[in-house]
Amino acid sequence: MIGWMHHTPRKVVMLTGVIAAVLLFVGASVHVADLLNHGLHPYDWAPGWLNLYWSSLALFDALAAMLLIRGKRRGIDLACVIVATDLAANWYAVYGIQHSSLTAQPGLQRLTVFAALVLGTAPVIRRHLTNGDDVSNPSRKP
């Protein structure tokens, strides 16, 4: 592993994890609001599978955030899967369906920055989290 990853202060790791969890909760809230206001297909212009994917993020964003808050590696792993697939889905929607661009879509800009934060810091955060439900993990360094 890269040397600076071993020496990253725990406070920095915790702060980054909390920021990611809060932003995941914000995303979950947006998807819950869309579900409550518009049902499972909140975006008329998007295909059904894309609407269902985005609606499912109401659950998965909240789950990843809760796992991160509890200090579980599964939380950052799930967050990585979420941001990678959500970013791909949104890029597809913007370029393939709406025929727009990154500069015209502030939501996509924010999601791209968030994905860079999560994916870029995941290796550092992950090494400080617990594996599964283990209370003590002898391979984990304090």
Secondary structure, DSSP 8 states (H G I E B T S, - for coil): --HHHHT--HHHHHHHHHHHHHHHHHHHHHHHHHHHHHTT---TTS-HHHHHHHHHHHHHHHHHHHHHHTTBHHHHHHHHHHHHHHHHHHHIIIIIIS---GGG-HHHHHHHHHHHHHHHHHHHHHHTSB-TT-S--TT---
